[in-house]
């Protein structure tokens, strides 16, 4: 077929497709606009949810900071009460034994020293060092004493091999 013979066929096809597509002309723009409205509504809801979550978290943090001191258990420092013993005898000795107070603190450090082989078994070495300090106070005589007890523990943890 030549170019001239194709001309009527092109015209026929052009008119057919134009008639078919004229029916749906303009629908794509409306569908696109609906899609954009739905997307903006979803984005708006997401933003509102994130802002609400942020504000709620901030309010919870402020509440914890404000209410935290109310829930703490404050321990009063032991007060030394000096009482004159009622007289000679066992009660006088007991009254003098009550007056000293003490304070005990423990400071510790734990380190992982890696894996070593014991024979053909791998073990992890955990090293714990601690110092226990005890201080005694006597308010009546203004005397204090201190004792430090160091501890050094090595723990071997067997590792499972596959």
ROBA-514469 format. One record per residue: residue in three letters; x, y, z of N, C-alpha, C in turn. Coordinates in Angstrom, 2 decimals. Example, Ala and Ser with C-alpha at 12.3 -4.5 7.8 and 13.67 -1.06 7.14 Angstrom:
2
SITE    aa      n_c1      n_c2      n_c3     ca_c1     ca_c2     ca_c3      c_c1      c_c2      c_c3
SITE   ALA     13.19     -5.69      7.80     12.30     -4.50      7.80     13.20     -3.30      7.80
SITE   SER     12.85     -2.25      7.08     13.67     -1.06      7.14     12.90      0.03      7.87
# end
This chain:
162
SITE    aa      n_c1      n_c2      n_c3     ca_c1     ca_c2     ca_c3      c_c1      c_c2      c_c3
SITE   UNK      0.82     -1.16      0.00      0.00      0.00      0.00      0.88      1.24      0.00
SITE   UNK      0.36      2.22     -0.66      1.11      3.45     -0.75      0.63      4.42      0.33
SITE   UNK      1.31      5.52      0.41      0.99      6.58      1.35     -0.40      7.13      1.09
SITE   UNK     -0.78      7.24     -0.13     -2.09      7.81     -0.47     -3.21      6.85     -0.10
SITE   UNK     -2.93      5.57     -0.16     -3.97      4.60      0.20     -4.18      4.55      1.72
SITE   UNK     -3.18      4.93      2.45     -3.29      4.93      3.91     -4.05      6.14      4.44
SITE   UNK     -4.18      7.17      3.65     -4.80      8.41      4.09     -6.25      8.21      4.54
SITE   UNK     -7.11      7.54      3.77     -8.49      7.37      4.24     -8.55      6.51      5.51
SITE   UNK     -7.67      5.53      5.62     -7.64      4.69      6.81     -7.23      5.51      8.04
SITE   UNK     -6.25      6.39      7.89     -5.82      7.26      8.98     -6.96      8.17      9.44
SITE   UNK     -7.68      8.73      8.50     -8.80      9.61      8.83     -9.87      8.83      9.57
SITE   UNK    -10.18      7.65      9.08    -11.20      6.81      9.71    -10.81      6.45     11.14
SITE   UNK     -9.56      6.05     11.32     -9.09      5.69     12.67     -9.06      6.91     13.60
SITE   UNK     -8.61      8.05     13.10     -8.54      9.27     13.89     -9.93      9.66     14.40
SITE   UNK    -10.92      9.61     13.52    -12.28      9.97     13.93    -12.85      8.96     14.94
SITE   UNK    -12.56      7.68     14.71    -13.04      6.66     15.63    -12.47      6.88     17.03
SITE   UNK    -11.17      7.04     17.12    -10.54      7.23     18.43    -10.94      8.56     19.07
SITE   UNK    -11.12      9.62     18.27    -11.55     10.89     18.81    -12.94     10.75     19.43
SITE   UNK    -13.85     10.07     18.73    -15.20      9.88     19.28    -15.16      9.05     20.57
SITE   UNK    -14.28      8.04     20.62    -14.19      7.20     21.81    -13.57      7.95     22.98
SITE   UNK    -12.58      8.79     22.70    -11.87      9.47     23.78    -12.53     10.77     24.22
SITE   UNK    -13.37     11.36     23.40    -14.07     12.57     23.79    -14.99     12.33     24.98
SITE   UNK    -15.47     11.09     25.10    -16.37     10.76     26.20    -15.65     10.86     27.55
SITE   UNK    -14.37     10.49     27.62    -13.62     10.50     28.87    -12.75     11.73     29.04
SITE   UNK    -12.84     12.68     28.13    -12.02     13.88     28.22    -12.40     14.67     29.49
SITE   UNK    -11.38     15.09     30.25    -11.59     15.87     31.46    -11.71     15.02     32.72
SITE   UNK    -11.91     13.73     32.58    -12.04     12.87     33.76    -10.70     12.72     34.49
SITE   UNK     -9.61     12.68     33.77     -8.29     12.49     34.38     -7.98     13.63     35.34
SITE   UNK     -8.30     14.86     34.94     -8.01     16.00     35.80     -8.82     15.90     37.09
SITE   UNK    -10.11     15.54     36.98    -10.95     15.42     38.18    -10.44     14.31     39.12
SITE   UNK    -10.04     13.17     38.53     -9.50     12.08     39.36     -8.20     12.50     40.02
SITE   UNK     -7.37     13.24     39.32     -6.11     13.72     39.90     -6.38     14.67     41.05
SITE   UNK     -7.35     15.57     40.89     -7.69     16.52     41.95     -8.24     15.77     43.18
SITE   UNK     -9.06     14.74     42.97     -9.58     13.95     44.09     -8.43     13.25     44.83
SITE   UNK     -7.50     12.72     44.06     -6.35     12.05     44.66     -5.53     13.04     45.50
SITE   UNK     -5.32     14.24     44.99     -4.54     15.23     45.73     -5.26     15.68     47.00
SITE   UNK     -6.60     15.80     46.94     -7.36     16.17     48.14     -7.23     15.07     49.19
SITE   UNK     -7.35     13.81     48.77     -7.22     12.69     49.72     -5.82     12.65     50.32
SITE   UNK     -4.79     12.89     49.49     -3.42     12.87     49.98     -3.18     14.00     50.98
SITE   UNK     -3.73     15.19     50.70     -3.52     16.31     51.62     -4.27     16.07     52.93
SITE   UNK     -5.44     15.44     52.87     -6.18     15.12     54.09     -5.41     14.12     54.94
SITE   UNK     -4.82     13.11     54.28     -4.03     12.12     54.99     -2.80     12.77     55.61
SITE   UNK     -2.13     13.63     54.87     -0.94     14.31     55.39     -1.32     15.21     56.57
SITE   UNK     -2.46     15.89     56.47     -2.90     16.75     57.55     -3.18     15.93     58.80
SITE   UNK     -3.86     14.79     58.65     -4.15     13.93     59.80     -2.85     13.42     60.43
SITE   UNK     -1.89     13.05     59.60     -0.61     12.57     60.11      0.09     13.66     60.91
SITE   UNK      0.08     14.90     60.37      0.72     16.01     61.09      0.03     16.27     62.42
SITE   UNK     -1.31     16.24     62.41     -2.05     16.48     63.65     -1.73     15.40     64.67
SITE   UNK     -1.63     14.15     64.21     -1.31     13.05     65.12      0.09     13.24     65.70
SITE   UNK      1.07     13.59     64.86      2.43     13.78     65.35      2.52     14.94     66.34
SITE   UNK      1.84     16.04     66.04      1.84     17.18     66.97      1.18     16.78     68.28
SITE   UNK      0.08     16.03     68.21     -0.60     15.57     69.42      0.30     14.66     70.24
SITE   UNK      1.02     13.75     69.58      1.92     12.84     70.28      3.05     13.63     70.94
SITE   UNK      3.57     14.64     70.24      4.64     15.45     70.80      4.16     16.22     72.02
SITE   UNK      3.00     16.84     71.91      2.46     17.62     73.03      2.14     16.70     74.21
SITE   UNK      1.60     15.52     73.93      1.31     14.57     75.02      2.59     14.14     75.72
SITE   UNK      3.64     13.85     74.96      4.92     13.48     75.56      5.50     14.61     76.39
SITE   UNK      5.38     15.81     75.88      5.88     16.97     76.62      5.09     17.15     77.92
SITE   UNK      3.77     16.98     77.86      2.95     17.10     79.06      3.29     16.00     80.07
SITE   UNK      3.52     14.79     79.58      3.89     13.70     80.49      5.24     13.98     81.15
SITE   UNK      6.18     14.52     80.39      7.49     14.85     80.96      7.38     15.91     82.04
SITE   UNK      6.59     16.94     81.77      6.40     18.00     82.77      5.72     17.43     84.01
SITE   UNK      4.74     16.54     83.81      4.05     15.94     84.96      5.01     15.12     85.79
SITE   UNK      5.90     14.36     85.15      6.87     13.55     85.89      7.83     14.45     86.66
SITE   UNK      8.26     15.54     86.02      9.18     16.45     86.71      8.52     17.12     87.91
SITE   UNK      7.25     17.48     87.76      6.55     18.16     88.85      6.15     17.20     89.95
SITE   UNK      5.72     16.00     89.58      5.21     15.06     90.58      6.31     14.17     91.15
SITE   UNK      7.46     14.14     90.52      8.54     13.27     90.97      8.92     13.46     92.42
SITE   UNK      9.13     14.69     92.86      9.51     14.88     94.27      8.43     14.43     95.25
SITE   UNK      7.18     14.40     94.82      6.11     13.97     95.73      6.20     12.48     96.03
SITE   UNK      6.75     11.70     95.09      6.79     10.26     95.26      8.11      9.75     95.83
SITE   UNK      9.07     10.62     95.97     10.35     10.20     96.55     10.18      9.94     98.03
SITE   UNK     10.89      8.95     98.48     10.85      8.62     99.90     12.06      9.27    100.55
SITE   UNK     11.80     10.28    101.31     12.90     10.97    101.98     13.17     10.29    103.31
SITE   UNK     14.41      9.93    103.50     14.79      9.37    104.79     15.47     10.46    105.59
SITE   UNK     15.04     10.61    106.78     15.67     11.61    107.64     16.98     11.04    108.18
SITE   UNK     17.91     11.90    108.33     19.17     11.48    108.93     18.89     11.10    110.38
SITE   UNK     19.52     10.04    110.83     19.26      9.63    112.21     19.71     10.73    113.17
SITE   UNK     18.82     11.05    114.08     19.13     12.09    115.06     19.57     11.42    116.36
SITE   UNK     20.63     11.96    116.87     21.13     11.43    118.13     20.43     12.15    119.27
SITE   UNK     19.84     11.36    120.11     19.14     11.92    121.25     19.95     11.57    122.49
SITE   UNK     20.34     12.57    123.14     21.12     12.32    124.37     20.16     12.32    125.55
SITE   UNK     20.16     11.20    126.18     19.33     11.08    127.37     20.23     10.70    128.53
SITE   UNK     19.94     11.30    129.61     20.69     10.92    130.80     20.18      9.57    131.28
SITE   UNK     21.08      8.66    131.52     20.63      7.36    131.98     19.88      7.49    133.30
SITE   UNK     18.91      6.63    133.51     18.09      6.73    134.72     18.88      6.46    135.99
SITE   UNK     20.00      5.88    135.89     20.78      5.59    137.10     21.76      4.49    136.78
SITE   UNK     22.55      4.11    137.74     23.52      3.05    137.47     22.78      1.74    137.23
SITE   UNK     23.38      0.95    136.35     22.78     -0.36    136.07     22.81     -0.66    134.58
SITE   UNK     22.10     -1.71    134.13     22.14     -2.12    132.72     21.51     -1.12    131.77
SITE   UNK     20.54     -0.31    132.23     19.92      0.68    131.33     20.89      1.79    130.98
SITE   UNK     21.77      2.13    131.86     22.76      3.16    131.57     23.72      2.69    130.49
SITE   UNK     24.13      1.44    130.54     25.02      0.90    129.51     24.31      0.81    128.17
SITE   UNK     23.01      0.45    128.16     22.25      0.35    126.91     22.08      1.71    126.28
SITE   UNK     21.90      2.75    127.06     21.71      4.09    126.52     22.97      4.57    125.82
SITE   UNK     24.15      4.20    126.30     25.37      4.62    125.64     25.64      3.82    124.38
SITE   UNK     25.08      2.62    124.25     25.29      1.82    123.05     24.46      2.30    121.88
SITE   UNK     23.38      3.02    122.09     22.49      3.45    121.02     23.06      4.63    120.25
SITE   UNK     23.87      5.46    120.85     24.26      6.72    120.24     25.08      6.63    118.95
SITE   UNK     26.02      5.70    118.70     26.77      5.75    117.45     25.89      5.44    116.24
SITE   UNK     26.12      6.17    115.17     25.44      5.90    113.90     26.50      5.59    112.87
SITE   UNK     26.09      4.98    111.75     27.07      4.65    110.72     26.49      4.88    109.33
SITE   UNK     27.40      4.94    108.36     27.06      5.13    106.96     27.86      4.11    106.16
SITE   UNK     27.19      3.41    105.26     27.87      2.38    104.48     27.66      2.66    103.00
SITE   UNK     28.76      2.72    102.23     28.68      2.93    100.78     29.49      1.86    100.09
SITE   UNK     29.02      1.48     98.90     29.72      0.49     98.09     29.90      1.10     96.70
SITE   UNK     31.13      1.15     96.24     31.44      1.59     94.89     32.01      0.41     94.14
SITE   UNK     31.47      0.17     92.93     31.96     -0.99     92.18     32.14     -0.65     90.72
SITE   UNK     32.97     -1.46     90.07     33.24     -1.31     88.64     33.33     -2.72     88.06
SITE   UNK     32.59     -2.96     86.98     32.61     -4.25     86.32     33.12     -4.06     84.90
SITE   UNK     34.10     -4.88     84.51     34.66     -4.79     83.16     34.63     -6.16     82.50
SITE   UNK     34.42     -6.14     81.20     34.46     -7.36     80.39     35.87     -7.45     79.83
SITE   UNK     36.59     -8.48     80.21     37.98     -8.60     79.78     38.15     -9.53     78.59
SITE   UNK     37.06     -9.85     77.91     37.16    -10.61     76.67     36.99    -12.10     76.85
SITE   UNK     37.34    -12.82     75.81     37.16    -14.27     75.77     38.53    -14.94     75.79
SITE   UNK     38.66    -15.96     76.63     39.89    -16.75     76.68     39.51    -18.22     76.53
SITE   UNK     40.49    -19.04     76.18     40.27    -20.47     76.04     40.83    -21.18     77.26
SITE   UNK     39.99    -21.96     77.90     40.43    -22.84     78.98     40.38    -24.25     78.41
SITE   UNK     41.54    -24.76     78.02     41.57    -26.05     77.31     40.97    -25.83     75.93
SITE   UNK     39.87    -26.51     75.66     39.18    -26.30     74.38     37.82    -25.64     74.59
SITE   UNK     37.59    -25.04     75.78     36.32    -24.38     76.08     36.52    -22.87     76.12
SITE   UNK     35.75    -22.12     75.32     35.84    -20.66     75.38     35.04    -20.13     76.56
SITE   UNK     35.63    -19.19     77.30     34.95    -18.57     78.44     35.14    -17.06     78.36
SITE   UNK     34.13    -16.33     78.84     34.20    -14.88     78.92     34.64    -14.52     80.33
SITE   UNK     35.59    -13.59     80.46     36.12    -13.17     81.74     35.48    -11.83     82.12
SITE   UNK     34.78    -11.81     83.27     34.16    -10.60     83.79     34.82    -10.29     85.13
SITE   UNK     35.36     -9.07     85.24     36.13     -8.66     86.41     35.34     -7.59     87.17
SITE   UNK     35.08     -7.83     88.45     34.35     -6.86     89.27     35.23     -6.45     90.43
SITE   UNK     35.43     -5.14     90.55     36.20     -4.58     91.65     35.27     -3.67     92.45
SITE   UNK     35.33     -3.77     93.76     34.47     -2.93     94.58     35.20     -2.53     95.86
SITE   UNK     34.75     -1.41     96.41     35.27     -0.92     97.69     34.06     -0.64     98.57
SITE   UNK     34.02     -1.28     99.73     32.96     -1.06    100.69     33.51     -0.18    101.80
SITE   UNK     32.87      0.97    102.00     33.36      1.94    102.99     32.29      2.10    104.07
SITE   UNK     32.71      1.92    105.31     31.81      2.07    106.45     32.38      3.15    107.36
SITE   UNK     31.53      4.13    107.70     31.95      5.22    108.58     31.03      5.24    109.80
SITE   UNK     31.62      5.35    110.96     30.86      5.43    112.20     31.00      6.83    112.77
SITE   UNK     29.91      7.33    113.32     29.90      8.66    113.94     29.32      8.53    115.35
SITE   UNK     29.92      9.23    116.25     29.38      9.29    117.60     29.17     10.75    117.93
SITE   UNK     27.91     11.15    117.98     27.58     12.56    118.20     27.86     13.04    119.59
SITE   UNK     27.87     12.14    120.54     28.10     12.57    121.91     29.56     12.94    122.14
SITE   UNK     30.45     12.14    121.58     31.88     12.36    121.84     32.61     12.99    120.65
SITE   UNK     31.88     13.27    119.55     32.46     13.80    118.31     33.62     12.94    117.82
SITE   UNK     33.39     11.65    117.79     34.40     10.69    117.36     33.88     10.06    116.06
SITE   UNK     34.80      9.83    115.11     34.41      9.13    113.89     35.48      8.11    113.54
SITE   UNK     35.05      7.05    112.87     35.97      6.01    112.43     35.55      5.57    111.04
SITE   UNK     36.51      5.03    110.29     36.23      4.63    108.91     36.93      3.32    108.62
SITE   UNK     36.26      2.44    107.86     36.85      1.17    107.46     36.57      0.98    105.96
SITE   UNK     37.60      0.61    105.21     37.46      0.32    103.79     37.80     -1.14    103.54
SITE   UNK     36.93     -1.82    102.77     37.15     -3.23    102.46     37.12     -3.39    100.95
SITE   UNK     38.28     -3.59    100.32     38.27     -3.81     98.87     37.93     -5.26     98.53
SITE   UNK     37.28     -5.46     97.39     36.98     -6.80     96.90     37.32     -6.86     95.43
SITE   UNK     37.80     -8.01     95.00     38.20     -8.22     93.61     37.67     -9.60     93.20
SITE   UNK     36.66     -9.62     92.32     36.04    -10.88     91.90     36.24    -11.07     90.41
SITE   UNK     36.62    -12.27     90.02     36.72    -12.63     88.61     35.72    -13.76     88.36
SITE   UNK     34.85    -13.56     87.35     33.83    -14.55     87.02     34.10    -15.08     85.62
SITE   UNK     34.06    -16.39     85.48     34.25    -17.02     84.17     32.90    -17.56     83.72
SITE   UNK     32.47    -17.15     82.51     31.18    -17.56     81.98     31.44    -18.44     80.76
SITE   UNK     31.00    -19.68     80.83     31.20    -20.61     79.73     30.33    -20.19     78.55
SITE   UNK     30.96    -20.17     77.36     30.24    -19.78     76.15     29.80    -21.02     75.39
SITE   UNK     28.63    -20.99     74.84     28.11    -22.11     74.05     28.59    -21.94     72.61
SITE   UNK     29.19    -22.98     72.10     29.64    -22.94     70.70     28.74    -23.84     69.87
SITE   UNK     28.56    -23.47     68.62     27.69    -24.21     67.72     28.50    -24.83     66.61
# end
